[in-house]
Protein backbone atom coordinates (compact mmCIF):
# COMPACT_ATOMS: atom_id res chain seq x y z
CA UNK A 1 0.00 0.00 0.00
CA UNK A 2 2.88 2.34 0.80
CA UNK A 3 4.51 1.69 -2.58
CA UNK A 4 1.20 2.40 -4.36
CA UNK A 5 0.67 5.63 -2.39
CA UNK A 6 4.17 6.83 -3.30
CA UNK A 7 3.46 6.15 -6.96
CA UNK A 8 0.28 8.21 -6.80
CA UNK A 9 2.16 11.03 -5.05
CA UNK A 10 4.85 10.99 -7.73
CA UNK A 11 2.22 10.99 -10.44
CA UNK A 12 0.40 13.95 -8.86
CA UNK A 13 3.66 15.94 -8.61
CA UNK A 14 4.50 15.18 -12.23
CA UNK A 15 1.04 16.28 -13.33
CA UNK A 16 1.31 19.44 -11.26
CA UNK A 17 4.65 20.34 -12.84
CA UNK A 18 3.29 19.61 -16.31
CA UNK A 19 0.25 21.75 -15.59
CA UNK A 20 2.43 24.62 -14.40
CA UNK A 21 4.56 24.31 -17.52
CA UNK A 22 1.49 24.36 -19.73
CA UNK A 23 0.11 27.40 -17.86
CA UNK A 24 3.41 29.21 -18.32
CA UNK A 25 3.44 28.42 -22.04
CA UNK A 26 -0.19 29.49 -22.38
CA UNK A 27 0.58 32.67 -20.48
CA UNK A 28 3.52 33.48 -22.71
CA UNK A 29 1.49 32.77 -25.84
CA UNK A 30 -1.43 34.82 -24.53
CA UNK A 31 0.91 37.68 -23.71
CA UNK A 32 2.30 37.68 -27.25
CA UNK A 33 -1.11 37.16 -28.82
CA UNK A 34 -2.46 40.13 -26.90
CA UNK A 35 -0.08 42.42 -28.75
CA UNK A 36 -3.04 43.37 -30.86
CA UNK A 37 -3.20 45.99 -33.54
CA UNK A 38 -4.22 49.36 -32.14
CA UNK A 39 -7.42 50.75 -33.59
CA UNK A 40 -6.96 53.40 -36.27
CA UNK A 41 -9.08 54.83 -39.02
CA UNK A 42 -8.71 53.02 -42.33
CA UNK A 43 -7.91 56.14 -44.32
CA UNK A 44 -4.80 57.92 -43.04
CA UNK A 45 -3.02 60.68 -44.92
CA UNK A 46 0.62 61.74 -44.75
CA UNK A 47 1.47 58.95 -42.29
CA UNK A 48 3.73 56.61 -44.27
CA UNK A 49 6.51 59.14 -44.79
CA UNK A 50 6.47 60.06 -41.10
CA UNK A 51 6.64 56.42 -39.99
CA UNK A 52 9.54 55.77 -42.36
CA UNK A 53 11.46 58.79 -41.08
CA UNK A 54 10.99 57.69 -37.47
CA UNK A 55 12.18 54.19 -38.45
CA UNK A 56 15.42 55.70 -39.74
CA UNK A 57 15.89 57.98 -36.74
CA UNK A 58 15.49 55.04 -34.34
CA UNK A 59 18.13 52.99 -36.21
CA UNK A 60 15.81 50.04 -35.95
CA UNK A 61 18.38 47.48 -37.06
CA UNK A 62 20.97 48.52 -34.46
CA UNK A 63 21.41 47.22 -30.92
CA UNK A 64 21.51 50.74 -29.50
CA UNK A 65 18.83 51.76 -27.02
CA UNK A 66 17.33 54.77 -28.76
CA UNK A 67 14.48 57.13 -27.99
CA UNK A 68 12.57 59.60 -30.11
CA UNK A 69 10.12 62.32 -29.23
CA UNK A 70 7.26 62.98 -31.63
CA UNK A 71 6.48 66.66 -31.08
CA UNK A 72 3.99 69.14 -32.43
CA UNK A 73 0.95 71.27 -31.73
CA UNK A 74 -2.31 69.71 -30.60
CA UNK A 75 -4.29 68.01 -33.35
CA UNK A 76 -1.34 67.60 -35.72
CA UNK A 77 -1.33 63.80 -35.53
CA UNK A 78 1.36 62.82 -33.01
CA UNK A 79 -0.63 59.93 -31.53
CA UNK A 80 -1.82 58.79 -34.96
CA UNK A 81 1.78 58.54 -36.20
CA UNK A 82 2.91 56.73 -33.04
CA UNK A 83 0.07 54.20 -33.37
CA UNK A 84 0.87 53.60 -37.03
CA UNK A 85 4.53 52.96 -36.17
CA UNK A 86 3.58 50.63 -33.32
CA UNK A 87 1.16 48.63 -35.47
CA UNK A 88 3.71 48.23 -38.23
CA UNK A 89 6.77 47.26 -36.18
CA UNK A 90 5.62 45.87 -32.81
CA UNK A 91 6.23 42.27 -33.94
CA UNK A 92 9.93 42.97 -34.42
CA UNK A 93 10.31 43.17 -30.63
CA UNK A 94 10.20 40.59 -27.85
CA UNK A 95 7.87 42.74 -25.79
CA UNK A 96 5.96 45.93 -26.49
CA UNK A 97 3.34 48.27 -25.11
CA UNK A 98 1.53 51.46 -26.05
CA UNK A 99 0.64 53.45 -22.93
CA UNK A 100 -2.06 55.94 -23.86
CA UNK A 101 -2.69 59.27 -22.16
CA UNK A 102 0.28 58.92 -19.82
CA UNK A 103 -0.56 62.33 -18.38
CA UNK A 104 -3.75 60.94 -16.84
CA UNK A 105 -1.69 58.57 -14.71
CA UNK A 106 0.50 61.34 -13.31
CA UNK A 107 -2.29 63.19 -11.52
CA UNK A 108 -2.32 63.15 -7.74
CA UNK A 109 -0.74 60.78 -5.24
CA UNK A 110 2.63 59.26 -6.03
CA UNK A 111 2.71 60.09 -9.72
CA UNK A 112 5.83 58.01 -10.46
CA UNK A 113 4.23 55.01 -8.76
CA UNK A 114 1.12 55.43 -10.90
CA UNK A 115 3.17 55.77 -14.08
CA UNK A 116 5.17 52.61 -13.32
CA UNK A 117 1.99 50.77 -12.43
CA UNK A 118 0.34 51.70 -15.73
CA UNK A 119 3.46 50.72 -17.67
CA UNK A 120 3.43 47.28 -16.03
CA UNK A 121 -0.29 46.87 -16.72
CA UNK A 122 0.34 47.58 -20.40
CA UNK A 123 3.40 45.32 -20.62
CA UNK A 124 1.79 42.41 -18.74
CA UNK A 125 -1.54 42.81 -20.55
CA UNK A 126 -3.44 42.89 -17.26
CA UNK A 127 -6.57 44.82 -16.43
CA UNK A 128 -5.13 45.78 -13.07
CA UNK A 129 -1.79 45.42 -11.34
CA UNK A 130 -0.80 46.90 -8.00
CA UNK A 131 2.69 47.64 -6.74
CA UNK A 132 3.29 48.79 -3.16
CA UNK A 133 6.05 51.30 -3.90
CA UNK A 134 8.34 52.70 -6.59
CA UNK A 135 11.24 50.37 -5.72
CA UNK A 136 9.01 47.32 -6.16
CA UNK A 137 7.76 48.69 -9.46
CA UNK A 138 11.28 49.19 -10.80
CA UNK A 139 12.30 45.66 -9.72
CA UNK A 140 9.25 44.19 -11.42
CA UNK A 141 9.84 46.23 -14.58
CA UNK A 142 13.47 45.07 -14.65
CA UNK A 143 12.30 41.46 -14.38
CA UNK A 144 9.62 41.87 -17.09
CA UNK A 145 11.93 43.39 -19.71
CA UNK A 146 15.08 41.44 -18.77
CA UNK A 147 16.94 40.32 -21.92
CA UNK A 148 13.94 41.32 -24.05
CA UNK A 149 14.15 43.77 -26.92
CA UNK A 150 11.37 46.19 -26.02
CA UNK A 151 9.29 48.77 -27.86
CA UNK A 152 7.76 51.25 -25.42
CA UNK A 153 5.42 54.03 -26.56
CA UNK A 154 4.42 56.66 -23.99
CA UNK A 155 1.64 58.81 -25.39
CA UNK A 156 1.08 62.40 -24.22
CA UNK A 157 3.90 62.70 -21.69
CA UNK A 158 3.86 65.77 -19.48
CA UNK A 159 6.62 67.76 -17.83
CA UNK A 160 5.95 67.33 -14.14
CA UNK A 161 6.94 63.68 -13.80
CA UNK A 162 8.74 62.99 -17.04
CA UNK A 163 12.32 63.50 -15.89
CA UNK A 164 11.77 61.44 -12.73
CA UNK A 165 10.26 58.55 -14.68
CA UNK A 166 13.03 58.33 -17.28
CA UNK A 167 15.77 58.80 -14.69
CA UNK A 168 14.42 55.74 -12.90
CA UNK A 169 13.88 53.40 -15.84
CA UNK A 170 16.00 54.86 -18.66
CA UNK A 171 18.95 52.52 -18.10
CA UNK A 172 16.87 49.35 -17.61
CA UNK A 173 16.11 48.62 -21.24
CA UNK A 174 18.07 45.82 -22.95
CA UNK A 175 20.04 46.29 -26.16
CA UNK A 176 17.97 47.08 -29.23
CA UNK A 177 15.08 48.56 -27.26
CA UNK A 178 13.31 51.64 -28.62
CA UNK A 179 11.30 54.26 -26.75
CA UNK A 180 8.83 56.62 -28.40
CA UNK A 181 7.10 59.47 -26.64
CA UNK A 182 4.55 61.96 -27.91
CA UNK A 183 4.44 65.41 -26.39
CA UNK A 184 3.44 68.99 -27.07
CA UNK A 185 6.55 70.18 -25.19
CA UNK A 186 9.80 69.78 -27.13
CA UNK A 187 11.85 70.79 -24.08
CA UNK A 188 11.06 67.44 -22.45
CA UNK A 189 13.44 65.79 -24.88
CA UNK A 190 16.37 67.78 -23.50
CA UNK A 191 15.68 66.18 -20.12
CA UNK A 192 15.47 62.74 -21.71
CA UNK A 193 19.00 63.14 -23.10
CA UNK A 194 20.34 63.14 -19.55
CA UNK A 195 19.15 59.53 -19.13
CA UNK A 196 19.38 58.05 -22.63
CA UNK A 197 22.27 59.15 -24.83
CA UNK A 198 20.65 58.26 -28.17
CA UNK A 199 17.73 60.68 -28.47
CA UNK A 200 16.16 62.31 -31.52
CA UNK A 201 13.24 64.63 -32.16
CA UNK A 202 10.65 64.30 -34.89
CA UNK A 203 8.67 67.50 -35.40
CA UNK A 204 5.38 66.63 -37.08
CA UNK A 205 4.73 68.75 -40.14
CA UNK A 206 1.36 70.06 -41.28
CA UNK A 207 -0.13 68.37 -44.34
CA UNK A 208 0.44 69.76 -47.80
CA UNK A 209 -2.44 70.99 -49.94
CA UNK A 210 -2.96 67.70 -51.81
CA UNK A 211 -3.08 65.52 -48.69
CA UNK A 212 -5.16 68.15 -46.88
CA UNK A 213 -7.75 68.18 -49.66
CA UNK A 214 -7.89 64.37 -49.69
CA UNK A 215 -8.38 64.20 -45.91
CA UNK A 216 -11.03 66.92 -45.93
CA UNK A 217 -12.84 65.39 -48.94
CA UNK A 218 -12.86 61.93 -47.38
CA UNK A 219 -14.68 63.22 -44.30
CA UNK A 220 -16.98 65.55 -46.24
CA UNK A 221 -17.81 63.32 -49.23
CA UNK A 222 -16.34 59.86 -48.42
CA UNK A 223 -14.08 60.17 -51.45
CA UNK A 224 -10.70 61.74 -52.07
CA UNK A 225 -11.75 64.38 -54.61
CA UNK A 226 -14.60 66.83 -54.00
CA UNK A 227 -17.38 67.23 -56.58
CA UNK A 228 -16.71 69.99 -59.08
CA UNK A 229 -19.46 72.19 -57.64
CA UNK A 230 -17.74 72.11 -54.22
CA UNK A 231 -14.12 72.22 -55.37
CA UNK A 232 -13.48 75.90 -54.67
CA UNK A 233 -15.30 75.89 -51.34
CA UNK A 234 -13.39 72.77 -50.31
CA UNK A 235 -10.10 74.53 -51.04
CA UNK A 236 -11.26 77.48 -48.93
CA UNK A 237 -11.88 75.17 -45.96
CA UNK A 238 -8.54 73.46 -46.53
CA UNK A 239 -6.77 76.83 -46.54
CA UNK A 240 -8.49 77.78 -43.29
CA UNK A 241 -7.40 74.50 -41.64
CA UNK A 242 -3.77 75.24 -42.48
CA UNK A 243 -2.77 71.59 -42.89
CA UNK A 244 -3.89 70.60 -39.37
CA UNK A 245 -5.35 67.06 -39.58
CA UNK A 246 -7.74 67.56 -36.64
CA UNK A 247 -9.24 70.69 -38.21
CA UNK A 248 -9.57 69.05 -41.63
CA UNK A 249 -11.36 66.08 -40.08
CA UNK A 250 -13.68 68.15 -37.88
CA UNK A 251 -14.58 70.59 -40.63
CA UNK A 252 -15.08 67.87 -43.23
CA UNK A 253 -17.24 65.76 -40.91
CA UNK A 254 -19.42 68.76 -40.09
CA UNK A 255 -20.28 69.06 -43.80
CA UNK A 256 -20.93 65.38 -44.53
CA UNK A 257 -24.30 65.02 -46.26
CA UNK A 258 -24.68 68.77 -46.77
CA UNK A 259 -25.43 69.40 -50.44
CA UNK A 260 -26.60 73.03 -50.24
CA UNK A 261 -23.86 75.37 -51.45
CA UNK A 262 -25.29 78.27 -49.45
CA UNK A 263 -24.91 76.19 -46.26
CA UNK A 264 -21.24 75.63 -47.08
CA UNK A 265 -20.71 79.35 -47.63
CA UNK A 266 -22.38 80.24 -44.32
CA UNK A 267 -20.38 77.54 -42.52
CA UNK A 268 -17.12 78.91 -43.93
CA UNK A 269 -17.98 82.42 -42.81
CA UNK A 270 -18.89 81.13 -39.35
CA UNK A 271 -15.71 79.11 -38.75
CA UNK A 272 -13.62 82.10 -39.78
CA UNK A 273 -15.45 84.25 -37.23
CA UNK A 274 -15.96 81.71 -34.42
CA UNK A 275 -13.47 78.86 -33.83
CA UNK A 276 -14.92 75.35 -33.83
CA UNK A 277 -15.13 74.08 -30.24
CA UNK A 278 -13.83 70.57 -31.04
CA UNK A 279 -10.72 72.12 -32.56
CA UNK A 280 -10.16 74.84 -30.01
CA UNK A 281 -10.35 72.58 -26.95
CA UNK A 282 -7.46 70.49 -28.31
CA UNK A 283 -5.36 73.48 -29.29
CA UNK A 284 -6.04 75.14 -25.94
CA UNK A 285 -4.39 72.32 -23.98
CA UNK A 286 -0.94 73.74 -24.72
CA UNK A 287 -2.08 77.17 -23.55
CA UNK A 288 -3.61 75.77 -20.36
CA UNK A 289 -0.33 74.01 -19.54
CA UNK A 290 1.76 77.19 -19.64
CA UNK A 291 3.61 77.68 -16.39
CA UNK A 292 2.23 81.05 -15.25
CA UNK A 293 0.17 84.09 -16.19
CA UNK A 294 3.12 86.01 -17.68
CA UNK A 295 3.61 83.31 -20.31
CA UNK A 296 -0.11 83.32 -21.08
CA UNK A 297 -0.02 87.10 -21.47
CA UNK A 298 2.97 86.86 -23.82
CA UNK A 299 1.11 84.30 -25.95
CA UNK A 300 -2.07 86.38 -26.10
CA UNK A 301 -0.09 89.53 -26.92
CA UNK A 302 1.73 87.78 -29.77
CA UNK A 303 -1.51 86.37 -31.17
CA UNK A 304 -3.13 89.78 -30.99
CA UNK A 305 -0.30 92.19 -31.75
CA UNK A 306 3.03 90.65 -32.77
CA UNK A 307 2.50 87.95 -35.45
CA UNK A 308 4.85 88.92 -38.28
CA UNK A 309 6.66 91.40 -36.03
CA UNK A 310 10.30 91.42 -34.93
CA UNK A 311 11.04 89.17 -31.94
CA UNK A 312 13.67 91.48 -30.44
CA UNK A 313 11.34 94.49 -30.51
CA UNK A 314 8.61 92.48 -28.79
CA UNK A 315 11.11 91.12 -26.26
CA UNK A 316 12.01 94.65 -25.16
CA UNK A 317 8.33 95.43 -24.67
CA UNK A 318 7.73 92.25 -22.67
CA UNK A 319 10.74 93.04 -20.49
CA UNK A 320 9.27 96.44 -19.69
CA UNK A 321 6.10 94.63 -18.57
CA UNK A 322 8.13 92.31 -16.26
CA UNK A 323 7.03 89.24 -18.24
CA UNK A 324 10.48 87.53 -18.35
CA UNK A 325 10.37 86.91 -22.11
CA UNK A 326 13.69 85.02 -22.18
CA UNK A 327 11.88 82.16 -20.45
CA UNK A 328 8.36 82.74 -21.72
CA UNK A 329 9.04 82.99 -25.45
CA UNK A 330 11.21 79.87 -25.45
CA UNK A 331 8.49 77.96 -23.63
CA UNK A 332 5.96 79.02 -26.27
CA UNK A 333 8.33 77.78 -28.98
CA UNK A 334 8.88 74.48 -27.13
CA UNK A 335 5.14 73.96 -26.88
CA UNK A 336 4.68 74.66 -30.61
CA UNK A 337 2.46 77.66 -29.97
CA UNK A 338 4.83 80.09 -31.70
CA UNK A 339 7.61 79.85 -34.27
CA UNK A 340 10.34 82.33 -35.18
CA UNK A 341 11.14 82.56 -38.88
CA UNK A 342 14.47 83.18 -40.61
CA UNK A 343 13.84 86.95 -40.41
CA UNK A 344 13.50 86.77 -36.61
CA UNK A 345 9.77 87.43 -36.78
CA UNK A 346 7.01 85.72 -34.84
CA UNK A 347 4.81 83.32 -36.81
CA UNK A 348 1.80 81.35 -35.61
CA UNK A 349 -0.53 78.79 -37.16
CA UNK A 350 -3.69 80.64 -38.10
CA UNK A 351 -5.91 78.36 -35.98
CA UNK A 352 -3.68 78.88 -32.94
CA UNK A 353 -3.85 82.60 -33.54
CA UNK A 354 -7.65 82.36 -33.80
CA UNK A 355 -7.66 80.44 -30.52
CA UNK A 356 -5.52 83.15 -28.89
CA UNK A 357 -7.79 85.91 -30.14
CA UNK A 358 -10.83 84.06 -28.83
CA UNK A 359 -9.25 83.55 -25.39
CA UNK A 360 -8.18 87.18 -25.18
CA UNK A 361 -11.22 88.82 -26.72
CA UNK A 362 -12.32 90.54 -23.50
CA UNK A 363 -8.88 92.01 -22.71
CA UNK A 364 -7.57 92.67 -26.22
CA UNK A 365 -9.90 94.50 -28.60
CA UNK A 366 -9.82 94.97 -32.37
CA UNK A 367 -12.35 97.63 -33.37
CA UNK A 368 -13.05 98.51 -37.01
CA UNK A 369 -14.95 101.37 -38.64
CA UNK A 370 -17.13 103.32 -36.25
CA UNK A 371 -16.91 100.63 -33.57
CA UNK A 372 -14.33 102.74 -31.72
CA UNK A 373 -17.19 104.94 -30.53
CA UNK A 374 -18.22 102.13 -28.16
CA UNK A 375 -15.19 103.13 -26.05
CA UNK A 376 -17.13 106.20 -24.95
CA UNK A 377 -18.91 103.79 -22.60
CA UNK A 378 -16.63 103.41 -19.55
CA UNK A 379 -17.89 99.92 -18.61
CA UNK A 380 -15.22 97.19 -18.73
CA UNK A 381 -12.46 99.49 -20.01
CA UNK A 382 -10.20 98.82 -17.03
CA UNK A 383 -9.75 95.20 -18.22
CA UNK A 384 -8.38 96.17 -21.64
CA UNK A 385 -4.67 95.38 -22.09
CA UNK A 386 -4.41 95.65 -25.88
CA UNK A 387 -6.31 97.76 -28.39
CA UNK A 388 -6.27 98.07 -32.18
CA UNK A 389 -8.40 100.84 -33.71
CA UNK A 390 -8.80 100.55 -37.49
CA UNK A 391 -10.56 103.68 -38.76
CA UNK A 392 -10.08 102.86 -42.46
CA UNK A 393 -13.83 102.61 -43.07
CA UNK A 394 -14.91 105.00 -40.29
CA UNK A 395 -17.07 107.97 -41.19
CA UNK A 396 -15.44 109.94 -38.38
CA UNK A 397 -11.65 109.78 -38.15
CA UNK A 398 -11.32 112.47 -35.49
CA UNK A 399 -10.94 111.07 -31.98
CA UNK A 400 -10.40 112.44 -28.50
CA UNK A 401 -8.20 111.07 -25.75
CA UNK A 402 -11.37 110.90 -23.67
CA UNK A 403 -12.00 107.40 -25.07
CA UNK A 404 -8.83 106.18 -23.32
CA UNK A 405 -9.95 107.26 -19.88
CA UNK A 406 -10.16 104.42 -17.33
CA UNK A 407 -7.92 102.19 -19.46
CA UNK A 408 -5.45 101.90 -16.60
CA UNK A 409 -4.14 98.49 -17.78
CA UNK A 410 -3.69 99.28 -21.47
CA UNK A 411 -0.18 98.21 -22.56
CA UNK A 412 -0.43 97.88 -26.35
CA UNK A 413 -2.10 100.39 -28.66
CA UNK A 414 -2.29 100.50 -32.45
CA UNK A 415 -4.16 103.19 -34.37
CA UNK A 416 -4.77 102.87 -38.10
CA UNK A 417 -5.83 105.71 -40.42
CA UNK A 418 -6.95 108.25 -37.80
CA UNK A 419 -6.69 111.89 -38.87
CA UNK A 420 -6.06 113.27 -35.41
CA UNK A 421 -6.53 112.68 -31.71
CA UNK A 422 -7.39 115.74 -29.66
CA UNK A 423 -6.51 116.10 -26.01
CA UNK A 424 -3.52 115.02 -23.94
CA UNK A 425 -2.12 111.57 -23.15
CA UNK A 426 -0.30 112.88 -20.08
CA UNK A 427 -0.95 110.67 -17.03
CA UNK A 428 -3.65 108.90 -19.03
CA UNK A 429 -2.20 105.42 -19.76
CA UNK A 430 0.26 104.55 -16.97
CA UNK A 431 1.01 101.02 -18.26
CA UNK A 432 1.30 101.81 -21.97
CA UNK A 433 4.47 100.24 -23.39
CA UNK A 434 3.90 100.25 -27.16
CA UNK A 435 1.98 102.57 -29.47
CA UNK A 436 1.79 102.34 -33.25
CA UNK A 437 0.06 105.01 -35.28
CA UNK A 438 0.11 104.80 -39.04
CA UNK A 439 -1.91 105.30 -42.20
CA UNK A 440 -3.58 102.34 -43.80
Secondary structure as the mmCIF struct_conf table of DSSP 4:
data_model
#
loop_
_struct_conf.conf_type_id
_struct_conf.id
_struct_conf.beg_label_comp_id
_struct_conf.beg_label_asym_id
_struct_conf.beg_label_seq_id
_struct_conf.end_label_comp_id
_struct_conf.end_label_asym_id
_struct_conf.end_label_seq_id
HELX_RH_AL_P HELX_RH_AL_P1 UNK A 2 UNK A 33
TURN_TY1_P TURN_TY1_P1 UNK A 34 UNK A 34
HELX_LH_PP_P HELX_LH_PP_P1 UNK A 36 UNK A 39
BEND BEND1 UNK A 42 UNK A 42
BEND BEND2 UNK A 46 UNK A 46
HELX_RH_AL_P HELX_RH_AL_P2 UNK A 48 UNK A 57
TURN_TY1_P TURN_TY1_P2 UNK A 58 UNK A 61
BEND BEND3 UNK A 62 UNK A 64
STRN STRN1 UNK A 66 UNK A 71
BEND BEND4 UNK A 73 UNK A 73
TURN_TY1_P TURN_TY1_P3 UNK A 74 UNK A 75
BEND BEND5 UNK A 76 UNK A 77
HELX_RH_AL_P HELX_RH_AL_P3 UNK A 78 UNK A 89
HELX_RH_3T_P HELX_RH_3T_P1 UNK A 90 UNK A 92
BEND BEND6 UNK A 93 UNK A 94
STRN STRN2 UNK A 95 UNK A 99
HELX_RH_3T_P HELX_RH_3T_P2 UNK A 102 UNK A 106
BEND BEND7 UNK A 107 UNK A 109
HELX_RH_AL_P HELX_RH_AL_P4 UNK A 111 UNK A 124
TURN_TY1_P TURN_TY1_P4 UNK A 125 UNK A 125
BEND BEND8 UNK A 127 UNK A 127
BEND BEND9 UNK A 132 UNK A 133
HELX_RH_AL_P HELX_RH_AL_P5 UNK A 134 UNK A 145
TURN_TY1_P TURN_TY1_P5 UNK A 146 UNK A 147
STRN STRN3 UNK A 150 UNK A 154
BEND BEND10 UNK A 156 UNK A 156
BEND BEND11 UNK A 159 UNK A 159
TURN_TY1_P TURN_TY1_P6 UNK A 160 UNK A 161
HELX_RH_AL_P HELX_RH_AL_P6 UNK A 162 UNK A 169
TURN_TY1_P TURN_TY1_P7 UNK A 170 UNK A 172
HELX_LH_PP_P HELX_LH_PP_P2 UNK A 173 UNK A 174
TURN_TY1_P TURN_TY1_P8 UNK A 175 UNK A 176
STRN STRN4 UNK A 178 UNK A 183
BEND BEND12 UNK A 184 UNK A 184
TURN_TY1_P TURN_TY1_P9 UNK A 186 UNK A 187
HELX_RH_AL_P HELX_RH_AL_P7 UNK A 188 UNK A 192
TURN_TY1_P TURN_TY1_P10 UNK A 193 UNK A 195
BEND BEND13 UNK A 197 UNK A 197
STRN STRN5 UNK A 198 UNK A 203
HELX_LH_PP_P HELX_LH_PP_P3 UNK A 204 UNK A 207
HELX_RH_AL_P HELX_RH_AL_P8 UNK A 209 UNK A 221
BEND BEND14 UNK A 222 UNK A 225
HELX_RH_3T_P HELX_RH_3T_P3 UNK A 228 UNK A 230
HELX_RH_AL_P HELX_RH_AL_P9 UNK A 231 UNK A 241
TURN_TY1_P TURN_TY1_P11 UNK A 242 UNK A 243
HELX_RH_AL_P HELX_RH_AL_P10 UNK A 245 UNK A 254
TURN_TY1_P TURN_TY1_P12 UNK A 255 UNK A 257
HELX_RH_AL_P HELX_RH_AL_P11 UNK A 261 UNK A 273
BEND BEND15 UNK A 274 UNK A 274
HELX_RH_AL_P HELX_RH_AL_P12 UNK A 277 UNK A 288
TURN_TY1_P TURN_TY1_P13 UNK A 289 UNK A 289
BEND BEND16 UNK A 290 UNK A 292
HELX_RH_AL_P HELX_RH_AL_P13 UNK A 293 UNK A 301
HELX_RH_PI_P HELX_RH_PI_P1 UNK A 302 UNK A 306
TURN_TY1_P TURN_TY1_P14 UNK A 307 UNK A 308
BEND BEND17 UNK A 309 UNK A 309
STRN STRN6 UNK A 310 UNK A 310
HELX_RH_AL_P HELX_RH_AL_P14 UNK A 311 UNK A 320
TURN_TY1_P TURN_TY1_P15 UNK A 321 UNK A 322
HELX_RH_AL_P HELX_RH_AL_P15 UNK A 325 UNK A 334
TURN_TY1_P TURN_TY1_P16 UNK A 335 UNK A 336
BEND BEND18 UNK A 337 UNK A 337
STRN STRN7 UNK A 339 UNK A 340
TURN_TY1_P TURN_TY1_P17 UNK A 342 UNK A 343
BEND BEND19 UNK A 344 UNK A 344
STRN STRN8 UNK A 345 UNK A 345
STRN STRN9 UNK A 346 UNK A 347
HELX_RH_AL_P HELX_RH_AL_P16 UNK A 350 UNK A 359
TURN_TY1_P TURN_TY1_P18 UNK A 360 UNK A 363
STRN STRN10 UNK A 364 UNK A 368
HELX_RH_3T_P HELX_RH_3T_P4 UNK A 369 UNK A 376
BEND BEND20 UNK A 377 UNK A 377
TURN_TY1_P TURN_TY1_P19 UNK A 379 UNK A 380
HELX_RH_3T_P HELX_RH_3T_P5 UNK A 381 UNK A 383
STRN STRN11 UNK A 386 UNK A 390
TURN_TY1_P TURN_TY1_P20 UNK A 392 UNK A 393
BEND BEND21 UNK A 395 UNK A 395
STRN STRN12 UNK A 398 UNK A 400
HELX_RH_3T_P HELX_RH_3T_P6 UNK A 401 UNK A 404
TURN_TY1_P TURN_TY1_P21 UNK A 405 UNK A 406
TURN_TY1_P TURN_TY1_P22 UNK A 408 UNK A 409
STRN STRN13 UNK A 412 UNK A 416
BEND BEND22 UNK A 417 UNK A 417
STRN STRN14 UNK A 420 UNK A 422
BEND BEND23 UNK A 423 UNK A 423
TURN_TY1_P TURN_TY1_P23 UNK A 426 UNK A 428
TURN_TY1_P TURN_TY1_P24 UNK A 430 UNK A 431
STRN STRN15 UNK A 434 UNK A 438
#
